[in-house]
Amino acid sequence: MGVGGKFWDLLKPYARFEGLDFLRDKRVAVDLSYWIVQHETAIKKNSVPKPHLRLTFFRTINLFAKFGAFPVFVVDGTPSPLKSQARLARFYRFTIDSSTLPVAEEGILVERNQTFLKCVQECVELLELFGMPVLKAKGEAEALCAQLNSEGYVDACITADSDAFLFGAKCVVKCIRPNTKEPFECYCISDIEAGLGLKRKHLIAMSLLIGNDHDLNGVQGIGLDTALQFVQNFSEDEILNILHKIGNGDIPQYWGDIKSTEDAVSHSDESMPMNRKEKEQKKHETWWIKVCSKIALETNFPNDEIVTMYLCENNGTFTATDGPSISWGSPMTEMLVDFLVYHQPWQPSYIRQKMLPMLSTIYLREMATNPVQTLLCGQYEFDSIRRVKIRYGHQSYVVKWKKAASAISGVKYTAPVDSDLHLEEFMEVDEPNDLLDESSNPQIHVDGDCWFLLTDENMKLVHSAFPKKVDHFLQENERRELKRKRTSSLRSEESNGKLESPKSKGVQLSITEFYRSAKVQSQEKSGADLAKDSNCQVDRISKENRRVSSPNLSKSARRRLLFN
């Protein structure tokens, strides 16, 4: 989709792989049709009921809560006749002659089938219940996404259509790989310009040469490398005019390193290098004539309708003075639950559990801007930070939410046998192991009469909403760390004291102590009784000393006094 000829492979060296917080607190335009088509292709072999709703539900929650973005969803309008004709030609590409296809008028003849339109409409209804802004393009959704990006209404576009750059996009997120440290694969027009020297009109010219969504064929015999080499010879202001001249049969003269042989020197030692340059110049001139001849053979080239469409700056239903209506509201939870229960085989408790990360994110944002005493979902209050969680190199707080007394209303709760945790295990059968397509589950913890929820939250957002709670958590962590270091130090001193003892098991005895003579053994036996009496006396003195010194000395110090 987009520019043909494996165009993304050309841009691949200039991709940026950004971390989890790349889109945090940023506005991002989402090509909704791309999401739907992408997921339907991925699960074509699986029997998942209404996968478009399932995908939109989970990805919206993750994009908003996990990645911290503010999504603006864009849907396609009526496709142009050229796009409709190209779509029909793609469908019958290998079956019939495309020249015999009917001509599409006003995008009605081959407009998207009613099944797909119904899927899009259901997704739009779901997003509106979420409180997400949804805009409808006049034509292509990626065109409006690009316009919103170029005019500064959003910071990036999420789409796999490479022609978003032709419509004026500045930053495109091609794909998201959530199970990595750098999940976002992004492309910026500034990097493409710096690396390849290509600007917007250069890219439009390449799409005309190698094909695009509105003209699948392009110029016969011209591939990606040839098109790139051709457009790099001209500036952005020249390239489209050059194509018009060649299309009218006016082939401009090729210029390269050597335009003529007038500057050639007569020295014999320099004649060979100059001859090689002349041969190279001749080779480029031949290549130039061949390319221009292929372009000149095309009828109606370049297609001005395609060029005008790519350069259009009015792809939405809003005016330039008023701008688009973009705002984010609160989710209508109960209506959303009813909607999904009707369309999906989910229980209401499962839906509310999956929505909690989004609701907690909204709650923390509101507390950061307006710190008033409110409850999460009208039931849970912020209790404490349990720990720091690290996943794929990204840190977050595990927040403990306590069921408020006012929500309990004097009723004693116990952990149900058929709890949401059991329900989640059942529902995972239809859920792939993909963080983008499935939201994280809040853990449920019951302690006597108190109910707690554990959710993963962004560290900066938690600090903005509850700075005192974060400071208390950090101080407690510091206190525990000091205690741990002190305990480790004491253990180290104890182990050192044991090593210094003459009776340590680690000291190797001399060979005479292992193999004593009979004479020595008899002498030791005769003196054993005397030694026994003296040892008893020494022990009594030692015990008295220990009683006196023990209150003021540490265990390791007393051990050194006794054994040294």
N, C-alpha and C positions, 0 to 999 in steps of 0.2 A: 504494500500500500504506500502511495506517495510516489517518489521519483524511482524510476526503474533502474535496471542494471546493477543491482547490489549496491545501491547508493550508501547504505549504512556502513558497509565494509570500508568504503572510502573515508568515512568520518570516524571510524573506530579508533584510530590512533590519537584522536583529540578528545576522547571521552574522559569525563571526570567521574570518579567513584567517590561519592560523598557519604558521610556518616549519618547516623540515625537522626540527628538533630538538624539536618540540612534544611528541612521545610518547617521547622518549628517557628510558630508565630508568623508564618508567611502565607500569603494568599496564592492559591494554585488553581488553575483552570483544568478541569478534567473532561476529556473527550469520552462521554458516557457510552457512545456506540462502540468505541474501541474496547472498553471494559467488557461489554456484553459479548461481542464477537470473539474476543480473546478467550473468555471463560467457556463459552459454548464449544469452542474448538478443543479446548483442553479436556473437557469432560464428556466428549462425544460418545465414548463407550460406556459411560456410567449412567445408571438410572437414578438421577437426582431430580426431584420434582421442582420445576421452575428455578433452574440454576441462576437465572439472571437476578432474581430477587435475593437469593441466598448470597450471591457474590456482592451485590450492592449493599446489603445489610452489613456484612462483616468488613468489607473494605472501607466503607464510610466510617465505621466505628474506629478502625485502626488508623486510618488517615487522620482523623480528628483527634483521637486520644493518644495512641501510641507515638505517632509522628508529630503531633501538635500542630498540624496544618489547618488552614481555613479553606476548605474546598469550595470551588464554584463549578457547578456541573453545567455542561453545555451539550445540547442535543442537536442533531441535524435538522435542517429545514428541508425545503424541496430541492432535490439535486438538480444541477444544471442539465440541459439536454445533452451536452457533451459527456458528462459523467454517466448519465443514463445509457447513452449509446455505447460507451466504453464498457460499462458493466454488462450489458447484453452481449457485446462482442467477446468479453472474457468468458461468459457462460457457454457460448457456442464456438469457442475458439478452435477446438479440435473436431468439430462435427460438421460444420457447414461453412461456406464461404461468407466471410463477414460483409462482403459487398452487397449481399442479398438481404441483409437485415433491414427491418423497418426503421424509419427515422423517428427518433423520440422528439416530441414537441412539449416544451414547457415542463419537462421533467415528469410528465404524467404517465406516459406509456409504460415505462419500466421503473416506476417509483417503487420504493421498498415494499416488499410484500406485507400483507396485513398482519401476519403472525409476528414479524419482527417489530412492526409499529406497536403492536399490542404489548410486547415485552418492554419496549422503551417507555410506553405510557404507564405501565405498572411500576417501573423503576422510578419514574418521575413522581408518582403518587407517594411512594415510599420515602423518597428524599424530602418531599414537602412535609411529611409527617415528622421527619427528623429535624425540620427547621433549616434545611440547607437551601441556599439560593440556586435556582435552575434557570438558565437562559436558553432561548431557542435562536439558532442561527438562521439567517436567510437561506444559506446553502449548506456548505460544509462546516461541521462542528470545529474541525481543526483551524479553519479560517478565522472563526470568531475567537477561539482560544489564543491564536497568534496575535490578533488585534488587541485583545485585552492585555496581553503581555507587552506588546510594543508600546502601548499607550500608558502603561504603568498601573493598570487596574489590578493586575496579578503579577507575581514574581516569577512564575514558571508555568509551563504547560505539561500535562501528563498525557502523552499520546505516542503511538508508534508510527504515525504518518510523517514521513520525512519531509513532505511538502509543507509542513508547518513553518519551516524556515523560509519557504518561498512566499508565504503569506505574511512574513515579517516577524516571526517569533524570535526572541532573544535567548531564551533558555528552555530546553526541552528535556523532560525526564522520560527517557525511552522505556525503561523497565525498572522494576523494583524487585530486588532479591532480599527478602526480609531476614533470611537465616544467615546473614553475613555481618561483618563489622561495618562494611560500607555498602548499604543496600541500594543506593540510588545510582543508576547509570545516567549521567546528565551530559548534555551537549550544549555548549554556548557558541553563539555566532561569532563572538570575539575570538575564541580559540580557533575556529575554522578559518576565519579571515587571516589570523596571524600565521597559521600553519600552511594553508593552501593558497592564500591570497584571493579567496573567493568571497564576494559579497552577495547581497540578495539577488541582484540582477544576473550575476554570474550563474547562480544556482538555477534561476529561471531558464536561462539559456541552455544549461546542461539538461534540464528536464525536457526541453523542446527537442534536443538532439537525441536523447536516449529513451524517451518515453515517460509518461506519467499517468495519473489516474484518468485524465481526460483525453489522452492520446497514447494508447498502449504501445504503438509501434515506433514512434519517433522517426528518425532518419535511418533508412535501411543501410546497413554496413558500418554504422558508427556506434562504437561501444563506449564504455565508461572512460577508459584511458584516453581514447582519442578525443572525446568531448572535453575532458579536463585539460589536455594539452592545447586544445583549440581556444577555449575561453580564457586561458591564462595569458594569451597574447594581447588581450585588450583590457582597457579599464572598464569599470562598471557603467560609466556613461556611454561608452562606445559599443559595448557588446551587442545590444539588441538592434542598434542601427546597422551594424555590420551584417547581422543575420538577415535583416530586411534587404540589404543590397545584394547579398549572395542569392537570396530567394528570388530576386528580380532579374538574376542573370548577370549582375555586375560584380565580377570576382575581383576583389582588391589584390594588388601586388603584394607578394610575401616579402617581409623584411626580417632579416636576421642579423647575425654578427657581421656578415660581409654582404653589402649591397651590390658591390661591383669589384672589379680587380684593379681599379685605378690606383688604390693605395698600396698595391703589392710592391715590395722592395725588390731590387735586382740582385741582391747579394746571393751567391750560390748556396751559402750555408743556411739560408733562411727559405729557400725556394721549396723544399720538401714539406715543412710544416704548413706553408701557405697553400700548397696543393691539396693537402689533406683537408684544410679548412674549406677550400673551394668545393671539394667533393662532398663534404658534409653539408655545405650550403645548398648544393644541387639536390642532395637527398631530401632536405627539408622542403625545398621548393616543389619537388615532385609530390611529396606527401601533402603539401598544402593544396595543390591543384586537385588531387584526388578527393580530398575531403570537401572542398568547395564544389566540386562537380557533383558529388553525391547529394549535397544540400540543394543545389540548383535543380536537381531532378524532381524534388518533392513539389507537389502542387499545394498552393495556399500555405506556403511556409515563409515565416513563422505564422502560426495561427494567432491573429490579433485578439480573438475572443479569449483564448487561454491566457495570453499576456495580461490583458485587462483584468481578468478575474483574479490573477495572482497579485496584481498591484492595487486591487480595490481596498479601500480603507473603511468601507461601510458594510460590514458583514453581519451586523445585528439589527434588532428591531428598535434600538434606541437612537436618539439623535446625538450629534457631537456635542451640543451645548448641555444637554441634560445628563448624558452619560448613562451607563447601565445601572439598574437598581440591584445593588448587592448588599445583603444583610443576612445575619445569622440569628435565628430565633431558638427558643427552647423546644426540645422534643415534646410532642404530644404523646406521652408514654402510653396511656390507656388505649387511645385510638390506634397507635402503632402496634400494640400487642394484639388487638382485635384483628387488624389487617393481616398480620403475619400468621395468626392462628387459623385464619380462613384460607390462606394461600400455602402454608407450610405445615408439615406434620410435627409441630413443636408445641410444647406445653407453655402456658403463660409464665410459669416460674423460670423456665429455661430462657425465654426471651428477656425477661427482666434481669436475669443473671448476666447474660451476654451484653446487655446495654449498660451495666453499671460502670465500666471504665469510662464510657463517654459521659455519663451523668456526673461522675466524680471529677472529671476534667472540667466540665462546665462549672461545677460547684467551687473548685479551687480557683478558677479564673475570677469568679464573682467575688470570692472572699479576698482575693488579692487587690481588687479595685474598690470594693465596698465591704470592709470587714464588719459585718453585722452577725449577730448570733442566730444562725439558721441551721437547719438539719439537712443532711444529704438524703434526698428522696423523702424528706419529712419524717425520717425514722432514725437515722444514724448521725452521731456526732463524732468529731475528730477526737480520738483518744490519745494516740501516741504513734511514734515511729518505731517499728519493731527492729528493723535491721536495714542494711544496704544490700541490694541485690545486684549482681553483675551477670549480664547475659550478652554474649557476643561482644564483650568488651565495653558494653554500655552500662552505666550505673544508674540505679533508680532506688527510691525509698519504698519499702514495704510498709504501708500505712495501716494502722489498726483503727477500725471504725467501731464504735460501741453503740449498741441499740439503746436509744434514749429511754429513760423511765416513762416519759409521757407517751411514747409509742407503745410501750408494753401494757400500760393501763391496768396494772395489778394482776395480769394473767401470767401464770408461771409456765414458761416454755421449756420443752425438752427437745432433744434432737430427734427429729422424725426418722422412722425407719426408712421410708422412701424419700430421702432428701434430694436436694438438687445435685449433690455430688454423685449419687447413683444415677440420676437422670443424665448427667453429663457423660458418664461412661457409656451410656446407651446411645446418646446422640453422636458420639465421636465416630460411629460407624460410617456416617455420611459426610464427615468433615475431614478433608485432607490435612496433612500435617504441614500447614503453611501459615505463618504468622500474619501474612497479609490477608488471607482468606478466612481466618478464624481469630476471634478476639480472645485475649487471655481470660481465664476464669478466676474470679475472686474466690478466695477460700473462705469457707464458713467455719467458725469456731464457736462452740457453746461451752461456757464455763459457769455451771450452776444455773442461776437465773439470768445470766448476762449472755447476750448474743454479740458476736464480733464478726466483722468482715475484714479480710486482708486483701488489699489491692496494691498493684505496682503503680507508682506515680513518679512523674518527673521531679527531679530534685530541686531545680530552680523554681518550679511552680509551687511546690510545697513550701519552700522558704519564703516566697512572696506572700503566700496565704497565711501561713502560721510561723512567723519568724521565731517566736519564743519557744515553740515546740521543737523547732530544729536546733536552736541554741542549747536547749536542755538535753536533747539527744546527743549532740556533739560533746557537751561537757561530760555526760555519763560515759560516752565512749572513751574520752580522754582519761577519766578516772579509772575505768576498767583497764585501760592500757598501762597506766602507771602501776596499778596493783599487779598486773601480770608481769611487768618487768621486775618489780620488787620481789615477787615470788620466785621468778627465774634466777635472780641474783642470789637469793638465800639458798636455793638448791645448788647453785654452782659453788657457793662457799662450803656447803656440807660435803659435796663430792670432793672438793679439794682437801678438806680435813681428813676424810677417809684415806686419801692417797698418801697423806703425810704420816699416818699411823705406822709404827714399827710392826704391828701385828696384821698389817694389811695383807689380804689374800693375793694381791698382785705382786708382792716381793718374793723373788726367787731365792731359796736357801742355798748355802754353800754345800759342796759335796761331802764335807766332813760331818755335817749335821744329818745327812742321810745314812752315811756309813760310819757310825761311831764304833770305837774299839770296846771290847769287853771290859777293859780296865776303867774306861770312862763311865760306862754304864753302872759298874759296881760302886764307883765313887759317888755318882749321882744318887744312887739308891740309899747309901748310908747318910747322905746329907739331906735327904728328902724330908725327914721328920723335923729337923731344925728349920728348914725353909718354910715348912707348913706353919709352924708357930709364928715365925716372923711375918709371914704373909697375912695371917689373921690380924696381927697388930697393925700392919700397914693399912689393911682394909678399913679398920675402925677409924683410923686417923683420916683416911681419904673420904669416908662417908661424912664425917663431921665437917671437913672442909667444903664438901659439896653443899651441905645444908646451909652454910653461911653464905657461900658465893652465888648460889643458884638464883636468888631473887633479882640480882643486878646484872647477870651475864646472860648472853644469848646461848642458845643450844650449841651452835658451832664453836663459840668461844670456850664454853665449858668443856667441849670435846677435846679442843686443842690443849687445855690445861691438864686434862686427865691423861692424855696419851703422849704428851711431850715432856 
